[in-house]
Amino acid sequence: MSDAMVLPREIGVGKDREIKILLTDRWRKLVLIQLRRSALLADHTARVPITIQTVAGYGFLRLGQETHVLSPGVLVPVDAQVLHNVQGDPDVAILVSFFRQAQAHDENDSTAQFE
């Protein structure tokens, strides 16, 4: 896939929590998550390393005992299996990039390593 994607610069109206898969293939997955009205993406982990990049709005990323303030342009790497959550303050849009390791690749299941 070589089509360009345009990420939102503003958070429009919508549900409190919207999740949209922008790209998925053998090696990566890109997910746009929009949290409105102080919505919380509750504690969870990822099976693979990820990055969380703020594209619009403001919020908080909690990684264990650490709290990162999310604002446009902030990018936070998160190791696999690290408990984290995200909350809008009041609204935030993030791009989550999942990175699959070559040794974890399964020819029969292109999404097995992703949440």
C-alpha positions as CSV (number, residue, x, y, z in Angstrom):
1,M,0.0,0.0,0.0
2,S,1.4,3.4,-1.0
3,D,-1.6,5.7,-0.6
4,A,-1.0,8.7,1.6
5,M,-3.2,9.1,4.6
6,V,-4.3,12.4,6.1
7,L,-4.6,12.4,9.9
8,P,-7.0,14.8,11.6
9,R,-5.8,18.1,12.8
10,E,-8.9,18.7,14.9
11,I,-11.2,16.4,16.8
12,G,-14.7,16.7,15.4
13,V,-18.0,15.6,16.9
14,G,-18.6,11.9,17.4
15,K,-18.8,9.1,19.9
16,D,-16.9,9.3,23.2
17,R,-14.5,6.6,21.9
18,E,-13.7,5.9,18.2
19,I,-11.2,3.4,17.0
20,K,-10.3,3.2,13.3
21,I,-7.7,0.8,11.7
22,L,-5.9,2.8,9.0
23,L,-3.5,0.1,7.9
24,T,-2.7,-3.5,8.7
25,D,-0.2,-5.9,7.1
26,R,2.3,-8.5,8.0
27,W,4.7,-6.2,9.8
28,R,2.7,-3.2,11.1
29,K,-0.7,-1.9,12.1
30,L,-1.7,1.7,12.4
31,V,-4.8,2.6,14.5
32,L,-6.3,6.1,15.0
33,I,-8.1,6.4,18.4
34,Q,-10.2,9.4,19.3
35,L,-11.3,10.0,22.9
36,R,-13.8,12.7,23.5
37,R,-15.4,14.2,26.7
38,S,-12.6,12.8,29.0
39,A,-13.2,9.3,27.8
40,L,-10.8,6.6,29.2
41,L,-9.2,3.8,27.2
42,A,-8.9,1.5,30.2
43,D,-5.7,-0.3,31.4
44,H,-4.5,-2.8,28.8
45,T,-1.2,-4.1,27.2
46,A,0.0,-4.7,23.7
47,R,1.7,-8.0,22.7
48,V,4.2,-6.1,20.5
49,P,6.1,-2.8,20.9
50,I,4.0,0.3,20.0
51,T,4.3,4.0,19.7
52,I,1.6,6.4,20.7
53,Q,1.7,9.7,18.8
54,T,-0.7,12.6,19.6
55,V,-2.2,14.1,16.4
56,A,-4.8,16.4,17.9
57,G,-6.1,17.5,21.2
58,Y,-4.8,16.8,24.7
59,G,-4.8,14.0,27.1
60,F,-2.8,11.7,29.4
61,L,-0.9,8.4,28.9
62,R,-0.2,6.4,32.0
63,L,2.5,3.8,31.8
64,G,2.8,2.0,35.1
65,Q,3.7,4.7,37.6
66,E,4.6,7.3,34.9
67,T,2.2,9.9,33.4
68,H,2.9,11.5,30.0
69,V,1.0,14.7,29.0
70,L,-0.2,14.2,25.4
71,S,-0.3,17.2,23.1
72,P,0.1,17.4,19.3
73,G,3.5,16.1,18.2
74,V,4.2,14.1,21.3
75,L,5.4,10.5,20.6
76,V,5.9,7.9,23.3
77,P,7.4,4.5,22.7
78,V,5.8,1.7,24.7
79,D,7.4,-1.7,25.2
80,A,5.4,-4.9,24.7
81,Q,3.4,-6.1,27.8
82,V,3.5,-2.7,29.6
83,L,0.2,-1.9,31.3
84,H,-1.0,1.5,30.1
85,N,-4.2,3.7,29.7
86,V,-5.1,6.8,27.8
87,Q,-7.6,9.6,28.8
88,G,-8.7,12.6,26.9
89,D,-8.3,16.1,28.5
90,P,-11.0,16.6,27.4
91,D,-10.4,15.3,23.8
92,V,-7.4,13.6,22.2
93,A,-6.7,11.8,18.9
94,I,-3.7,9.4,18.9
95,L,-2.0,7.3,16.2
96,V,-0.9,3.9,17.6
97,S,1.7,2.1,15.6
98,F,2.2,-1.6,16.3
99,F,5.4,-3.2,15.2
100,R,5.6,-6.9,14.6
101,Q,8.9,-8.6,15.1
102,A,10.1,-10.8,12.2
103,Q,10.5,-13.9,14.4
104,A,6.9,-13.6,15.5
105,H,5.6,-13.7,11.9
106,D,3.1,-16.5,11.2
107,E,2.4,-17.0,7.4
108,N,-1.2,-18.1,8.2
109,D,-2.3,-15.3,10.4
110,S,-1.4,-11.7,9.5
111,T,-2.9,-10.3,12.7
112,A,-2.1,-12.9,15.4
113,Q,0.4,-10.6,17.2
114,F,-2.0,-7.6,17.4
115,E,-4.5,-6.7,20.0
